[in-house]
Amino acid sequence: MKMRKLGKELTVSAVGLGCMGMSHGYGGQEEQESIRTLHRAVELGVNFFDTAEVYGPFINEELVGRALKPFRDKVVIATKFGFKIDPNASDSRAMSGLDSRPEHVREVAEASLKRLGVEVIDLLYQHRVDPNVPIEDTVGAMAELVKEGKVRALGLSEAGAPIIRRAHAVHPISALQSEYSLWTREPEGEILDTCRELDIGFVPFSPLGRGFLTGKIQKPEDFGEGDFRHTLPRFSAENMAANASLVKLLQDMAADKGVSAAQLALAWVLAQGDFIVPIPGARKIPNLEQNVAATEISLSVDELKTLGDLLSPEKFSGTRYAAQAMAWTNR
């Protein structure tokens, strides 16, 4: 497995594993199957695993912690805080706003340590920027956790360049996690340039467009009734139909190269910079193995340009979130 750096603190596999879907958002699955997938990831050389308190909520951290306990000295575990969570609600209904107050940062970190069953969180992200709390206060509280040995490195998620700079001035930021793929490229330009300048790793979530860029999802009926993609504008029946022809172009290019559409889309993300570490979600072992194999795909300058032009974001229909959630991105 090829390795990449996230800031100065962390060395991780070129592709990580997003664990959310094992227990949140996409319907989940039987725990033992998730554990087998997590163990197979370690066998393949994946050492970077991403979770969050809100996934479940809470149960995804517990799953990841249990599954990775035998490999604790070999893996980098990232988790996130930043939402108000109703412990009596389930799935996405548990989120009721943002909360990055310093006292809440500490409260959540202590709880995440217990759920994960670890002595230190390798990478702690602010899940979304809270406009009601100065980023200096939030990162200051996170930095205290580093001083106490409870956290190794700090990250932000869906933050804009000015916030990144302000946060980095308080304590080095090792990673920025934001959505990025062929059909979502908001971080390009100022945000990615800031990461390069400040030596901050960039961690794209949903690098396969929440499954749509694999070509395996054609209509809303292809995912379950409780799947949160039903709430996303891009996954309305109308927008999926409009976007299908673009994914067909990706599939055709992938077939010409002898790889899958998912692998080609992931290889494009990987080729955007050696500071970029995508975390595609994979609940099933064959999908995980396919994603790992994408790290070996080489794309020429011409292939990268062709892909980028054919699947440029303005050609796709639908926003990635509804209005409220969009307001929480790239602040």
C-alpha positions as CSV (number, residue, x, y, z in Angstrom):
1,M,0.0,0.0,0.0
2,K,1.3,3.4,-0.9
3,M,1.4,5.9,2.0
4,R,0.8,9.6,2.2
5,K,1.2,12.3,4.8
6,L,-1.5,14.3,6.6
7,G,0.3,17.3,7.9
8,K,3.5,16.6,9.9
9,E,1.9,14.2,12.4
10,L,0.2,11.4,10.5
11,T,1.4,8.9,7.8
12,V,-1.6,7.0,6.4
13,S,-2.5,4.7,3.5
14,A,-3.2,6.5,0.2
15,V,-6.8,5.4,0.5
16,G,-8.6,5.2,3.8
17,L,-12.0,3.7,4.7
18,G,-15.0,5.8,5.5
19,C,-17.0,3.8,8.1
20,M,-20.2,5.8,8.3
21,G,-22.3,3.6,6.0
22,M,-21.7,0.5,8.2
23,S,-24.2,1.9,10.7
24,H,-25.6,5.2,9.5
25,G,-27.1,6.9,6.5
26,Y,-27.2,4.0,4.0
27,G,-29.2,1.5,6.0
28,G,-26.3,-0.2,7.8
29,Q,-25.6,-3.9,7.8
30,E,-25.0,-6.8,10.1
31,E,-22.2,-6.1,12.5
32,Q,-20.1,-9.2,11.8
33,E,-20.0,-8.3,8.1
34,S,-18.8,-4.9,9.0
35,I,-16.1,-6.3,11.2
36,R,-14.9,-8.6,8.4
37,T,-14.7,-5.7,6.1
38,L,-12.7,-3.7,8.6
39,H,-10.3,-6.6,9.2
40,R,-9.8,-7.1,5.5
41,A,-9.0,-3.4,5.1
42,V,-6.1,-3.9,7.6
43,E,-4.9,-7.0,5.7
44,L,-4.8,-4.9,2.5
45,G,-2.7,-2.2,4.1
46,V,-5.4,0.3,4.8
47,N,-4.5,2.0,8.1
48,F,-6.8,5.1,8.1
49,F,-10.3,4.7,9.4
50,D,-12.9,7.5,9.6
51,T,-15.9,7.7,12.0
52,A,-17.8,10.3,14.0
53,E,-20.0,10.6,17.0
54,V,-23.1,11.5,14.9
55,Y,-22.9,8.3,12.9
56,G,-25.6,6.2,14.4
57,P,-25.4,8.3,16.5
58,F,-22.6,6.9,18.6
59,I,-22.7,3.3,17.5
60,N,-20.3,3.7,14.6
61,E,-17.5,4.7,16.9
62,E,-18.2,1.7,19.1
63,L,-18.1,-0.6,16.1
64,V,-14.9,0.8,14.8
65,G,-13.3,0.7,18.2
66,R,-14.2,-3.0,18.8
67,A,-13.2,-4.1,15.3
68,L,-9.8,-2.4,15.3
69,K,-8.8,-3.1,18.9
70,P,-6.5,-6.0,17.8
71,F,-4.7,-3.7,15.4
72,R,-4.6,-0.5,17.5
73,D,-0.8,0.0,17.1
74,K,-1.2,-0.3,13.3
75,V,-4.1,2.0,12.6
76,V,-5.0,5.7,12.5
77,I,-8.5,6.4,13.8
78,A,-10.2,9.7,13.0
79,T,-13.5,10.9,14.6
80,K,-15.5,14.1,14.5
81,F,-17.6,16.4,16.8
82,G,-19.6,19.5,16.2
83,F,-23.3,18.7,16.2
84,K,-26.0,19.0,18.8
85,I,-27.2,15.4,19.1
86,D,-30.5,14.2,20.6
87,P,-29.5,10.9,22.2
88,N,-33.1,9.7,22.0
89,A,-33.4,10.1,18.3
90,S,-32.0,7.9,15.6
91,D,-30.0,8.4,12.4
92,S,-30.1,11.9,10.8
93,R,-33.0,13.0,13.0
94,A,-30.6,13.1,15.9
95,M,-28.8,16.2,14.6
96,S,-30.4,19.5,15.7
97,G,-27.8,22.1,14.9
98,L,-24.2,22.9,15.6
99,D,-22.2,23.1,18.8
100,S,-18.5,23.7,18.9
101,R,-18.3,25.4,22.3
102,P,-15.0,24.6,24.1
103,E,-16.8,22.8,26.9
104,H,-18.7,20.7,24.4
105,V,-15.4,19.8,22.6
106,R,-14.0,18.3,25.7
107,E,-17.2,16.5,26.6
108,V,-17.5,14.9,23.2
109,A,-13.8,14.0,23.1
110,E,-14.0,12.2,26.4
111,A,-17.1,10.3,25.3
112,S,-15.5,9.4,22.0
113,L,-12.4,8.0,23.7
114,K,-14.6,5.7,25.7
115,R,-16.7,4.6,22.8
116,L,-13.6,3.9,20.7
117,G,-11.9,2.2,23.6
118,V,-8.6,4.0,23.0
119,E,-6.3,6.2,25.1
120,V,-5.8,8.7,22.3
121,I,-7.8,9.9,19.2
122,D,-5.3,10.0,16.3
123,L,-7.2,12.7,14.4
124,L,-10.0,14.8,15.8
125,Y,-12.0,16.9,13.4
126,Q,-14.5,19.7,13.9
127,H,-17.3,18.2,11.8
128,R,-18.8,21.6,10.7
129,V,-17.7,25.2,11.4
130,D,-20.0,26.7,14.1
131,P,-20.7,30.3,13.2
132,N,-21.7,31.0,16.8
133,V,-18.3,30.1,18.2
134,P,-15.0,31.7,17.1
135,I,-12.8,29.1,15.5
136,E,-10.0,30.3,17.8
137,D,-12.0,29.2,20.8
138,T,-12.8,25.8,19.4
139,V,-9.3,25.0,18.2
140,G,-7.9,26.3,21.4
141,A,-10.0,23.6,23.3
142,M,-8.9,21.0,20.8
143,A,-5.3,22.0,21.3
144,E,-5.6,21.5,25.0
145,L,-6.6,17.9,24.3
146,V,-3.4,17.5,22.3
147,K,-1.4,18.9,25.2
148,E,-3.0,16.4,27.5
149,G,-2.2,13.5,25.2
150,K,-5.8,12.6,24.4
151,V,-5.6,13.7,20.8
152,R,-2.6,13.4,18.3
153,A,-3.6,15.7,15.5
154,L,-6.4,18.2,14.6
155,G,-8.6,18.5,11.6
156,L,-11.5,20.6,10.2
157,S,-14.3,19.6,7.9
158,E,-16.0,21.7,5.2
159,A,-14.1,24.8,6.3
160,G,-13.2,27.7,3.9
161,A,-9.8,29.1,3.5
162,P,-10.1,32.0,5.9
163,I,-11.3,29.7,8.7
164,I,-8.5,27.3,7.9
165,R,-5.9,30.0,8.3
166,R,-7.3,31.3,11.6
167,A,-7.5,27.8,13.0
168,H,-3.9,26.9,11.8
169,A,-2.6,30.0,13.6
170,V,-3.9,28.6,16.9
171,H,-2.6,25.1,16.4
172,P,-1.3,23.2,13.3
173,I,-4.2,21.7,11.4
174,S,-3.2,18.3,9.9
175,A,-6.2,17.6,7.7
176,L,-9.2,19.1,6.1
177,Q,-12.0,16.7,5.3
178,S,-14.5,17.9,2.7
179,E,-16.6,16.4,-0.1
180,Y,-14.6,16.1,-3.3
181,S,-15.0,14.1,-6.5
182,L,-15.5,14.4,-10.2
183,W,-18.9,15.9,-9.6
184,T,-18.1,18.0,-6.5
185,R,-15.2,20.3,-6.8
186,E,-15.9,23.3,-4.6
187,P,-12.5,22.9,-2.7
188,E,-10.6,23.5,-5.9
189,G,-8.8,26.8,-6.0
190,E,-8.5,28.7,-2.8
191,I,-9.2,25.8,-0.4
192,L,-6.8,23.3,-1.9
193,D,-4.2,26.0,-2.5
194,T,-4.4,26.9,1.2
195,C,-3.9,23.2,2.2
196,R,-0.8,23.0,-0.1
197,E,0.6,26.2,1.3
198,L,0.1,25.2,5.0
199,D,1.1,21.6,4.6
200,I,-2.4,20.4,5.5
201,G,-3.6,17.0,4.2
202,F,-6.9,16.9,2.3
203,V,-9.3,14.1,2.9
204,P,-12.1,13.8,0.4
205,F,-15.3,12.1,1.6
206,S,-17.7,10.7,-0.9
207,P,-15.1,10.5,-3.7
208,L,-17.4,8.2,-5.6
209,G,-20.4,10.6,-5.4
210,R,-22.1,8.6,-2.7
211,G,-22.1,5.6,-5.0
212,F,-23.5,7.3,-8.1
213,L,-20.2,7.5,-9.9
214,T,-19.9,3.7,-9.7
215,G,-22.7,3.4,-12.3
216,K,-24.4,0.8,-10.0
217,I,-27.1,3.3,-8.9
218,Q,-29.6,4.4,-11.6
219,K,-32.8,5.4,-9.7
220,P,-33.9,6.1,-6.1
221,E,-35.4,2.6,-5.9
222,D,-31.8,1.2,-6.1
223,F,-31.3,2.1,-2.4
224,G,-33.4,1.3,0.6
225,E,-36.4,3.2,2.0
226,G,-34.4,4.6,5.0
227,D,-31.4,5.7,2.9
228,F,-30.6,9.3,3.5
229,R,-29.8,9.9,-0.1
230,H,-33.6,10.2,-0.6
231,T,-33.2,13.6,1.1
232,L,-30.4,14.8,-1.2
233,P,-31.4,16.8,-4.3
234,R,-28.9,15.1,-6.6
235,F,-30.6,11.8,-5.9
236,S,-34.1,12.8,-6.9
237,A,-35.5,10.6,-9.7
238,E,-35.3,13.6,-12.1
239,N,-31.7,14.5,-11.3
240,M,-30.5,10.9,-11.4
241,A,-32.0,10.5,-14.8
242,A,-30.4,13.7,-16.0
243,N,-27.0,12.7,-14.7
244,A,-27.0,9.1,-15.9
245,S,-25.5,10.0,-19.3
246,L,-22.5,11.5,-17.6
247,V,-21.8,8.4,-15.6
248,K,-22.1,6.4,-18.8
249,L,-19.2,8.4,-20.2
250,L,-17.2,7.5,-17.1
251,Q,-18.1,3.8,-17.5
252,D,-17.1,3.9,-21.2
253,M,-13.7,5.4,-20.4
254,A,-13.2,2.9,-17.6
255,A,-14.0,0.0,-19.9
256,D,-11.5,1.2,-22.4
257,K,-8.9,1.3,-19.7
258,G,-9.8,-2.1,-18.3
259,V,-11.0,-0.8,-14.9
260,S,-14.3,-0.1,-13.2
261,A,-16.0,3.3,-13.2
262,A,-15.4,3.5,-9.4
263,Q,-11.7,2.8,-9.8
264,L,-11.3,5.4,-12.5
265,A,-13.2,8.0,-10.5
266,L,-11.1,7.3,-7.4
267,A,-7.8,7.3,-9.4
268,W,-8.7,10.8,-10.7
269,V,-9.1,12.0,-7.1
270,L,-5.8,10.4,-6.1
271,A,-4.0,12.1,-9.0
272,Q,-5.0,15.6,-7.9
273,G,-2.1,15.7,-5.3
274,D,0.0,13.6,-3.1
275,F,-1.4,15.4,0.0
276,I,-4.9,14.0,-0.9
277,V,-6.2,10.9,0.9
278,P,-9.7,9.9,-0.1
279,I,-11.9,7.8,2.2
280,P,-14.5,6.0,0.1
281,G,-17.0,4.1,2.1
282,A,-17.2,0.4,1.6
283,R,-19.4,-2.0,3.4
284,K,-18.6,-5.0,1.3
285,I,-15.2,-6.6,0.9
286,P,-15.3,-6.8,-2.9
287,N,-15.9,-3.0,-3.1
288,L,-13.1,-2.4,-0.6
289,E,-10.7,-4.5,-2.6
290,Q,-11.6,-2.6,-5.7
291,N,-11.0,0.8,-4.1
292,V,-7.6,-0.3,-2.8
293,A,-6.6,-1.5,-6.3
294,A,-7.4,2.0,-7.6
295,T,-4.2,3.2,-5.9
296,E,-2.2,1.3,-8.6
297,I,-4.0,3.0,-11.6
298,S,-1.9,5.6,-13.5
299,L,-3.6,8.3,-15.5
300,S,-1.9,10.4,-18.1
301,V,-2.2,14.2,-18.2
302,D,-4.5,13.8,-21.2
303,E,-6.7,11.3,-19.4
304,L,-7.0,13.4,-16.3
305,K,-8.0,16.4,-18.4
306,T,-10.5,14.4,-20.5
307,L,-12.1,13.0,-17.3
308,G,-12.3,16.4,-15.7
309,D,-13.8,18.1,-18.7
310,L,-16.3,15.4,-19.5
311,L,-17.6,15.2,-15.9
312,S,-17.3,18.8,-14.9
313,P,-19.6,19.7,-12.0
314,E,-21.7,22.3,-13.9
315,K,-22.9,19.5,-16.1
316,F,-24.6,17.6,-13.2
317,S,-28.1,18.4,-12.0
318,G,-28.9,18.9,-8.3
319,T,-27.1,20.3,-5.3
320,R,-25.3,17.9,-3.0
321,Y,-27.4,18.8,0.1
322,A,-30.7,20.6,0.9
323,A,-30.4,24.3,1.7
324,Q,-29.8,24.0,5.5
325,A,-27.0,21.5,5.2
326,M,-25.5,23.4,2.2
327,A,-25.2,26.4,4.5
328,W,-22.9,24.4,6.7
329,T,-20.4,23.7,4.0
330,N,-17.1,25.5,3.0
331,R,-17.8,28.3,5.5
